[in-house]
Amino acid sequence: MADFLVKRDDLRECRVVESPPPELESGQALLAVDSFGLTANNITYAVLGEAMSYWDFFPAEEGWGRVPMWGFAEVEKSEAGGVDVGARVFGYLPPSSHLVVTPAGAGEGGFVDGSPHKAALPSAYHRYLTTGSDPFYRADTEEMQMLLRPLFFTSFLIDDQLAEQELTTRGPIVISSSSSKTAIAAAFLLARREGVDVVGLTSARSADFVEGLGIYDRTVPYDEIGSLERGPATFVDIAGDEAVRRAVHSHYGEELAHSMAVGVTHWEDLGGGAGELPGPTPTFFFAPTRVTKRSKDWGRAGLETKVADAWHPFCEWTSGWLGTTPGEGFDAVRSAYLDVLEGRADPANPHVLSLR
Ligand SMILES: NC(=O)c1ccc[n+]([C@@H]2O[C@H](COP(=O)([O-])OP(=O)(O)OC[C@H]3O[C@@H](n4cnc5c(N)ncnc54)[C@H](OP(=O)(O)O)[C@@H]3O)[C@@H](O)[C@H]2O)c1
């Protein structure tokens, strides 16, 4: 058994530790982690590890954490009814060779991890879906699923909420860190709606990449926010950058219809800003909360079907430009992690890591 650990109070410090293989108790199963994607989203899990309890999903030794990843694993041993050895599942995984789970509600579609330490954590992260009956799954798009699926789910919910609140027709939707997968998927969905104007804010180094995607009506570097036309607008903030947020709020002032705080890709330049910013107070968008709302409205299966229907065209579109930076083993995990942490990753070729 091996784990990739990150120091909680210094995210630049990381190491791999080995330990004896875990013993299974009755009702448990052992997952062998196969592969996962690594993007800024995973860095955010570490940045908000304490504040939003992300460190609690996969406990580690005192002062250290295992950064959650999304990917595929295989059931290596099972003492749990309905969970077969050899089953392949998609879900929330540690950057570890193995994960012990306590499956509950096992059925054709998979199971949820009923481990007691996860009970108080958001249920959106508890499910392990078997590939056979998963409407998202296609064997030839596994890498895209690891990289994009949870982000796309978020983007679907952002697009859905903006439309529900009738913000898509009240001036442009201005998105920061527009080179991120979450922003790209949201812009892709927004661009499919009639009459929506989508502006992508980004760093100078990513401007050509963002422009080339063809889904933003305009691409604007962070230092040119002042060049945007004044009037009503909505801000979807994926960067969380204090200076960018202030610039957008100051530019649109009271005409800013809504400020949605989604991400913190600029994790070293964060700013709260509530109260002292012109315009509306930024409202935190948390995908699991919106999942709960739409699951009530449409049923969980109804929501999954809608997202899966929107997913396949998106996946097809990304296959035209999205590559990967593949890596194998824990050294590759370490180097990819530091690459993303330091903002060096190529937006067109995100990291996919394999441990088997
Ligand atoms: N609230 C929710 O429920 C929810 C759900 C899913 C994701 N999110 C958040 O959405 C954000 C985007 O995640 P993602 O995985 O889609 O990102 P990604 O594709 O890895 O985004 C990469 C982009 O983020 C910016 N960036 C990354 N690291 C940076 C660094 N160290 N310094 C400065 N800029 C950096 C750069 O964009 P620019 O140059 O364009 O700024 C870079 O091109 C994350 O913060 C994630 O947690 C939130």
The ligand as an SDF file (V2000), in Angstrom:
LIG
                    3D

 48 52  0  0  0  0  0  0  0  0999 V2000
  -17.8800   25.3370   -6.4000 N   0  0  0  0  0  0  0  0  0  0  0  0
  -17.9390   24.1150   -6.8890 C   0  0  0  0  0  0  0  0  0  0  0  0
  -18.8400   23.3440   -6.6170 O   0  0  0  0  0  0  0  0  0  0  0  0
  -16.8710   23.6590   -7.8530 C   0  0  0  0  0  0  0  0  0  0  0  0
  -17.0200   22.4470   -8.5480 C   0  0  0  0  0  0  0  0  0  0  0  0
  -16.0350   22.0780   -9.4760 C   0  0  0  0  0  0  0  0  0  0  0  0
  -14.9180   22.8880   -9.6560 C   0  0  0  0  0  0  0  0  0  0  0  0
  -14.8140   24.0390   -8.9310 N   0  0  0  0  0  0  0  0  0  0  0  0
  -13.6030   24.8830   -9.0590 C   0  0  0  0  0  0  0  0  0  0  0  0
  -13.3600   25.3650  -10.3570 O   0  0  0  0  0  0  0  0  0  0  0  0
  -11.9570   25.6610  -10.4600 C   0  0  0  0  0  0  0  0  0  0  0  0
  -11.4420   25.1840  -11.8020 C   0  0  0  0  0  0  0  0  0  0  0  0
  -11.0560   23.8210  -11.7450 O   0  0  0  0  0  0  0  0  0  0  0  0
  -10.5530   23.0600  -13.0750 P   0  0  0  0  0  0  0  0  0  0  0  0
  -10.1300   21.7160  -12.6300 O   0  0  0  0  0  0  0  0  0  0  0  0
  -11.6010   23.2360  -14.1190 O   0  0  0  0  0  0  0  0  0  0  0  0
   -9.2510   23.9090  -13.4310 O   0  0  0  0  0  0  0  0  0  0  0  0
   -8.1530   23.6770  -14.5990 P   0  0  0  0  0  0  0  0  0  0  0  0
   -8.7790   23.2130  -15.8250 O   0  0  0  0  0  0  0  0  0  0  0  0
   -7.0060   22.8960  -14.0480 O   0  0  0  0  0  0  0  0  0  0  0  0
   -7.7250   25.1980  -14.7400 O   0  0  0  0  0  0  0  0  0  0  0  0
   -6.4890   25.6060  -15.1080 C   0  0  0  0  0  0  0  0  0  0  0  0
   -6.4850   27.1360  -15.1620 C   0  0  0  0  0  0  0  0  0  0  0  0
   -6.6100   27.6920  -13.8460 O   0  0  0  0  0  0  0  0  0  0  0  0
   -5.7020   28.8070  -13.7090 C   0  0  0  0  0  0  0  0  0  0  0  0
   -4.6750   28.3600  -12.7700 N   0  0  0  0  0  0  0  0  0  0  0  0
   -4.4510   27.0970  -12.3590 C   0  0  0  0  0  0  0  0  0  0  0  0
   -3.4650   27.0370  -11.4330 N   0  0  0  0  0  0  0  0  0  0  0  0
   -3.0650   28.2980  -11.2360 C   0  0  0  0  0  0  0  0  0  0  0  0
   -2.1000   28.8900  -10.4080 C   0  0  0  0  0  0  0  0  0  0  0  0
   -1.3450   28.1840   -9.5510 N   0  0  0  0  0  0  0  0  0  0  0  0
   -1.9460   30.2180  -10.4920 N   0  0  0  0  0  0  0  0  0  0  0  0
   -2.7060   30.9610  -11.3240 C   0  0  0  0  0  0  0  0  0  0  0  0
   -3.6720   30.4210  -12.1220 N   0  0  0  0  0  0  0  0  0  0  0  0
   -3.8360   29.1270  -12.0840 C   0  0  0  0  0  0  0  0  0  0  0  0
   -5.2110   29.0950  -15.0960 C   0  0  0  0  0  0  0  0  0  0  0  0
   -6.2600   29.8230  -15.7420 O   0  0  0  0  0  0  0  0  0  0  0  0
   -6.2470   31.3880  -16.1470 P   0  0  0  0  0  0  0  0  0  0  0  0
   -4.8700   31.6640  -16.6390 O   0  0  0  0  0  0  0  0  0  0  0  0
   -7.2990   31.4270  -17.2450 O   0  0  0  0  0  0  0  0  0  0  0  0
   -6.6310   32.1500  -14.9280 O   0  0  0  0  0  0  0  0  0  0  0  0
   -5.1850   27.6880  -15.6860 C   0  0  0  0  0  0  0  0  0  0  0  0
   -5.1730   27.6570  -17.0970 O   0  0  0  0  0  0  0  0  0  0  0  0
  -11.2680   25.0430   -9.2530 C   0  0  0  0  0  0  0  0  0  0  0  0
  -10.9700   26.0220   -8.2690 O   0  0  0  0  0  0  0  0  0  0  0  0
  -12.3440   24.1000   -8.7550 C   0  0  0  0  0  0  0  0  0  0  0  0
  -12.2500   23.7580   -7.4260 O   0  0  0  0  0  0  0  0  0  0  0  0
  -15.7480   24.4330   -8.0340 C   0  0  0  0  0  0  0  0  0  0  0  0
  1  2  1  0
  2  3  2  0
  2  4  1  0
  4  5  1  0
  4 48  2  0
  5  6  2  0
  6  7  1  0
  7  8  2  0
  8  9  1  0
  8 48  1  0
  9 10  1  0
  9 46  1  0
 10 11  1  0
 11 12  1  0
 11 44  1  0
 12 13  1  0
 13 14  1  0
 14 15  2  0
 14 16  1  0
 14 17  1  0
 17 18  1  0
 18 19  2  0
 18 20  1  0
 18 21  1  0
 21 22  1  0
 22 23  1  0
 23 24  1  0
 23 42  1  0
 24 25  1  0
 25 26  1  0
 25 36  1  0
 26 27  1  0
 26 35  1  0
 27 28  2  0
 28 29  1  0
 29 30  1  0
 29 35  2  0
 30 31  1  0
 30 32  2  0
 32 33  1  0
 33 34  2  0
 34 35  1  0
 36 37  1  0
 36 42  1  0
 37 38  1  0
 38 39  2  0
 38 40  1  0
 38 41  1  0
 42 43  1  0
 44 45  1  0
 44 46  1  0
 46 47  1  0
M  CHG  2   8   1  16  -1
M  END
$$$$
